[in-house]
Amino acid sequence: MTVLLDVLIVEDNEDDALLLLRELKKGNFQPRSERVESRPEMLSALTRKKWDIIIADYSMPNFGAVEALNLLQEEGLEIPFFIVSGTIGEDVAAAAMRGGAKDYLMKGNLTRLIPAIEREIQEKQMQRIQKMESLGALAGGVAHDFNNLLSAILGRAVIALDKLPLGHAARRDIELMIEHTERAADLANQMLAYSGKGGFEIQPMDLNALLHGNMPLLQAGIAKNVLVMMQLADYLPDVAADPGQLREVITQVVLNAAEAIGPRNGQIEIRTRLADDYELTLAEWPEEKWTRSGNYILLEIADNGSGIDNENLAKIFDPFFTTKELGRGLGLAAVQGIMRGHRAGMEVLSEPGLGTTFRFFMPACQMAERPAAPVVMAAPAGHKVLVIDDEQPIRDLVEDVLMMFDVPVLTASSGPKGIELYTQNRQDVGLIILDLSMPGMNGEDTCRALRELNEDVAIIISSGYHKDDVAERFSGLRPSGFLQKPYNPRQLVDEVKQRLDAAVPV
């Protein structure tokens, strides 16, 4: 399998440059190269294109490897830089390495070139993966805490609205408060999407059919000066994807493409086909050890807009990064998270002034098995509800809501306190509402301990994370249900009604 490699060669001898290219081809690379001999030529090449590596001759009359390396550093670019020479002493080579070169090689012995490049590629991939994981963990944690806060705000607003008579002057204000809180919850869900922890209902789906069905909405959502065209390959296998999430990806990328085109006439082209094997090696994948076996469908969205320069291309997936006055929130960061959640690869190609192409490598069916849905147990005999949550506003909200319907409530601020309360009130407790993420003894460990006390007690898991993650973590502990924070008090009452033995009047 060959790997595409964009190589900038600083060399005044064309034969020596060809020798380097032959060596790269022997190492299963498919080099796309440009040869430069001077500072202006190199500066122009760095501006026009994003290079994977630079190979420079140490000894050139006016512009050698040292000058080329200095220029690279002046431009603030981090591109692996290799030095080759016909004759170079150890002291000179060591000085070059201290100056920022990755390796030095003799022109007569290039055997170390391929292993050195492979190491750099692997290191760069690992850095990208670690950055994605770090930002994803941060976004997921913020979303969880955000959803906790929103639960209390939304719940109190709904309670206040229910207490006001129809026609009261304050009702509209509270309705707006609820509306904006729900919009804030949507932002939290975007954060979960970026973290790869959003909810995905993976199923076999016809990608071409989804694109055809979404076409009128795409064209209607952008300016009339931009034409959306499709080139879709026939007889493609289904992809394993969440249709709603994939629509979000396509819509987000098309909207960004239309904005890049601006007021002038332009076009966006959406293409599908089977991916070639070598293309899979170019994409960024969600895990370094992810095995890219089997067939993949390539979805390309290309525009002829303004393009993206190298500096901004490296930042487009950072949360909230934008070059526009009016950004789109998490935007492309959420796109990256959705692809990660689908275990799909992606690649972005862009040339300033020419346009940008997003490439998504979607796994074709065979379908991966999904986690089993939580088991719904029979209604228990008790009547009281035990709430175990480390957040005081959440405990107070649940207690106030359920007490409005004459449901007695016990509350505990931690796993150990909840277990103690349940032990003391075992005959009276018919339902437990358990927070997933608590300091010390977390929800999973608490649930396990409660199951040891009573394997049939009904337990509803409550979390700011998505139910799919809960299903995976609790699949052996048989949760009875799930409440996604932030939830409306009416959702809480409905869920509790289903679990309790005695009907709760509404």
N, C-alpha and C positions, 0 to 999 in steps of 0.2 A: 504494500500500500504506500503510495507516494504522498508526501506532505508539501503543500504549497509554502514557499518561503520567499518573502520580499527582501532582497539583498541589495544594499548600497555598497558598491565597490569603489574605494579610493585608490586608483591605480593608473599609472601613465603608460603601462605596457599592456596592450590588448591581449597578447598571447598569455601573459600571466593571469589576466582576468578569466580567460577561457579555461585555464588550468583549474582555477578555483571552482568554476561552475561545473566542470566535469567531476571534480571531487564531491561536490554536493549531490550531484545526480547519482553517483555511486552509493551514496548514503541514503538513497530513497527519498531525497528531497526534490521537489520540482521548483527550481529557483526562477523568480521573476526579478530581473536585475537591471541596474543602471550603473554605468561607470562614469565617475567624475574625476577631474584632475586638478581642480582649483577650488579656492574658498567660495567664490560666487556660484560655481556649479553645485557644490555641496549644499550651500545655503538654500539654493533654489529647490534642490531635491528634497531637503528636509521639510520645506514649506509645503510642497505639493503632495507628499505621500507619507503614510505611516509605514516605517520600515521595521522588519523583524530583527535584522542584525546589520552591522556595518563591519566590513573587512577592509583594512587599510594597509597599504605598503608603507613600511617604516621609512624607507629612503627614497624620496622624490625631490627633484631639484628645488621647487618653490613651495610645495604644499604636501608635507608628509603626514605620517600617522599622528605625530605629536600635535601638529597644528589642527588636524581634523578632530582629534579628541578634545582639544581646547574649544573648538567651535561648537561641538556637540554640547559641552558643558555650559557654554555661554548661552545657548538656546534653551537650557533647562530641560533637555530631553534625556530620558533614561532608556537608551537603546544599547543592547549588548554590543561591545566594541572589541574586535579581534585585530591583532597586529600580525602581519606576515613580513618576512624579510629574507633576503638572500644571505645576509651576514648580520648577525646581531649578537653582542656580548651579553653575558649573564647580568652584569650590572645595569646595562641599558634596559634589558627586558624587565628586571625587577623594578626599575624606576617607572616603566610604563604601566606595570600592574598597580603600583602604588598610586599612579595618576588616574586610575579608573578603568584601564583596559581589563577585559575578562581573561584573555590568554594571549600568548604570543607563539607563533609557529614559524618554522623554517620552510621556505618555499620548496626545498627539496624533500621535505618530510611532513606531509599534511595529515598524517594518520590520526592526530589528536583533534582535528577540526570537527569531525562529525560528532564524537562523544561530547566535546565541549559545547556545541550548539544544542544538542539534545538535553544536556544538563540545564542550560539557560532556559529552554522552552518549558521544561518541567517545573523549574523554579518559578517562572513567571505565571504559569497556570496555578501553581500552589498559592502564590500571593493573591491572585484574583479570587480563588476559592475562599481563602481565609478572610479576605475583605468582605466577600458576599456573606459568609457565615457570621462575621462579627456584626455587620450592619443589620443582617436579618434577625439575629438574637436581640439586638437593641430595639429594633422596630417591634418585634413580637412582645418584648417586655413592656415597652411603652404602651402598646395597644391594650395589653391586659390591664395595666393600672388605669388607663384611660377609661376602659369599659366599666371598671369598678366605680369610678367617680360618676360616670354617666348613669349608671343604674340608680344611684341615689337621687340624682337630679331629675331623671325622667320619672321615676316612681313618685316622688313628691309632687311633681307638676301634675301628673294624672290624678293623684288624690285631691289636690287643690281644685282641679277643674271639676271633679265629680261633686265637690261640696258646694259649688256655686250654682245658683238657680239660672235657668235659661234666661238670656237677655241681660245678664249682669255685665257691666262695663269692663270688668277685668278678664272675662272669658277669652276674648280675642288675644290679649297679651299672653295668657298662659298657653293658648293653642300655638302661638308663634314660638314660645319657649320650647314646647314639645317638638315642634317641627325642626327647630334648629338643633335640638339635642339629638334627634334622629339623624340629621345630616352629620353631626359630629361622630355618631356611631358608624356612619358610612366611611368616614375618614379612618377610624380605627380598623375597620375591616380592610381598607386599602393597606394599612400597615401590616396586618396579618397576611395579606396577599404577598407583600414584599418579603416578609419573613419566610414565605413558603408554608405558613401554618394556616392559610385560609382554607375554606371548605371547598373540596373538589369532589364532584359527583362524576367520577370517571366512567365512561361508557363508550361502546363502539359508535362512531359517528362518521357520516360521509362529509368530509371536509369541503368538497366542491359544492355539495347541496347547501351547506351552511353559508358559504360565500355567496352563492346565487340568492339565497333568501335574505341575506343581509345587505345586498347591493343597493336596493332603493333607499334604505336608511343611511348608508354611507354617503351616497351622492347627495341626498337631501341635507346632510349635516355639514357640508362644506360649501365654499363659494362656487358660483356658477362658472368661474373662469378656470376651474380645475376639473379635469375629466378623469374619472376612474375607469380603467380598462382591466379586463381579466383574460389571462391565458392559462387555462386549466387543463391538465393532462387527463386523458380518458382512462377509465378502468383502474383507478387507483384503489388500493385496499383502504378499508376504514382506518381511522386513527383512534387511539385510545385517549379521549379528552373529555373535559367538561365543556359542553357547548356554551354555556353562559360565560364562563371565564375566557374561553377562546374568542368569543365575540368581543369581550372587553379589550383583549389584546389587539385584535384587528382594528377596532374602532379607535383606540388610543394612538396606534401607529399611523393610521390614515389621517387623523386630525393633526398630528404633528407634521406629517408630510405636507398637508395642505397649507399649514402655516409657514413652512419653509419655502413654499412656492410663492406665497404672498399675492400681490394684486395682479401679477402678470399671468398670461395664459400658461398652463402647464398640465402635466398629467401624472397620475399615479397608476402604476401597473401592479396587479396582484397575480402571482403565478404559482402554480403547484406542479410538482412532478416527483418521481422517486429520486431520492438523494443518491449520489455516487458515493462509493466507499471513501475515496480520498477526501471528499468534502466534510465527512464526519470528523476527520482529524483536525479541522480548522475551527470548529465551533467551540464555544465555551460551555462546559457541561456542569451540572449541579454538584457532582462529586468527582474528585480526582480519580477514584478507583471504579467509577461507574463503567460497566462493560457495555460498549456500544455495539451489541450484537443484534442481528435481525434487521428487518427493513425499516427505513425511516422515510417519511414524506417530507419533502422540502416545501415550505410555504415562504414565498418571497414577496415583500412589499417594497417597491422601488419608486422613487420620485425623481423628477428632474429639477429639484429646488436648489437652494443656495448651498447645500452641502454643509459638512461639519469639519472644522479644522482639527488637527491632531490633539491640541490641548483640551478642547471641549469634548472630543470623542471619548476621551478617557474618563469623562465625568458624567456622561448622559444618564447613567443608571444610578447616580447618587441621589438619595431622597431629597426632593424639593429643589434639585438643581434646575435652573432654567436660564436661557439667554433672552427670554421675552419679558416684557413688563408685566404681563398677566400670565402667570404660570398655571400649571394644571395639577397642583398638589404633588402627590407621589408619582403620577404620570408614568414615565418609562421605568421607574424603580418598581412599581407594581407589576408592570409587564414582565420584568426580569423575575420577580417573585413567583408569578403565575407559571412561567416556564419552568422554574425550579420545582414547583409543586407537581408539574407534569413529567418531571425527569426528562425534559426536552433540552436539546442544545440550541444555541443561538450564536449569530455572528452579525456584526454591523460593518458594512463597507461604505466609505464616504469619501468624496473628493470635493473640496471647496469649489463652488461654481458649477459643478456637474450634477450633484444630487447624492442621495443616500439610499442604500438598500439594506433592509432588515431581513435576515434569513433565520427561519425557525425550523428545526429538525424535530418533527413530531413522531413519536413511536407508533408504528403501525400495529394493528391488533395481530397477535395474541394479547388478550386482556390480562392485566395483573389482577390477582385476587384482591378484593377490597376487605377491610376489616369487618367483622360481623357487627351488625347493628346491635345496640344495647337491648338486652332482654327485658320485656315488660312483664313484671311479676303480678301475681294476683293481689288484690287490695288487702292490706293487713287489718288486723282486728282492732288496734288501738286508735286513739283519736287525736292525741297531741302531736304537734310537729316540733322536732328538734332542729334548730338552725345552727350549723357550725361554720363560722366565717370569721376571719381575723379583722374584717372591716366593720367597725361599729355602725356607720351609716347604713350598711347593707342589713345588718342584724335588726336594727331599729325599723327599717323600712318593711322588711318581711313580717316582723311582729305586728306592726301597726296595720298592715294590709289584712293579714289573716284574722286579727282580732276584730276587725270590722265585720267579719263573717262568722264570729263566735267560734273560731278555731283557736284553742289554747296553744301557746307557743313557749318553748324553752329555748334559750340561746346560750351558746358557748363561743368563746373567742379563740379557741385553739383545739387541735385534735385531742390531746390528753383530757382537757376539760370536757369536751364533748363525749368522750368515752365514759368518763366518770358520771356525767349527767345521765347518759343512757343506761348505765348499770343501775343507777338509783331509781330510774323511772321506766324500766324496761316494759312493764305491763301496760303502761299508759301511752307510750310512744308508738304511733303507727307509721310515721314517716320521718325521714331525716333528709334535710337539704344541706348538702356538703360542698363547701368551696374546694376547688381543685388545688389552688396555689396558696399555701399558708406557710409561714416560717416555722422552723423546727419540724414538727410532724406534719407532712403534707397530706393532701386529700387522699392520695393513693394508699399511703400507709394507714391512715385513719379508717378508710373503707375496709381495708384488709382486717384490721383489729375488730371492727364492728361485725364483720362477717363471722369472725371466730366466736363472737358472743351470740350471734343469731344469724344464721345463714339465710333466713327468709325475710329479714327486715327490709322494707322498701327504702331505697336510697336514691335521691335525685342529685346528680352532680351539677353544680353551678360554676360557670367559668367565663372569663373574657376570651378564652381561646375557643376554637371551633370544635363542634361535636365530633368530627372525624378524629381529631387528636385524642379526645377523651375516650372514644370507642377503642382506639388502639391501646391506650394505657390501662383501661379498665375492663378489657374484654373478658378476662377470667374472673372478674369480681361481680359480674351481673348487676350493673346499675339499672335502676328501674326507669330512669328518664334523664333528661338533660334540659337545663335552663341556660340559654346563651345570654350573657350580660352584654349590654344593658337590656333588661326585659321590662315589658309593660306590666303593671300590677295585675291586669286582667289575665295576662299569660300565666302569671304566678298562680292565681286563683284557679284557673282552668287545669293547670298541671296538678295542683294539690287535690282538686276534686276527683281527678281520675285515680288517685292513689289511695285516698282515705276510704275506709269501710263505710262510714256514714256520709250521706250526701250533705254538701255544704250549700245552704240556700243562698241564692244570688239575687 
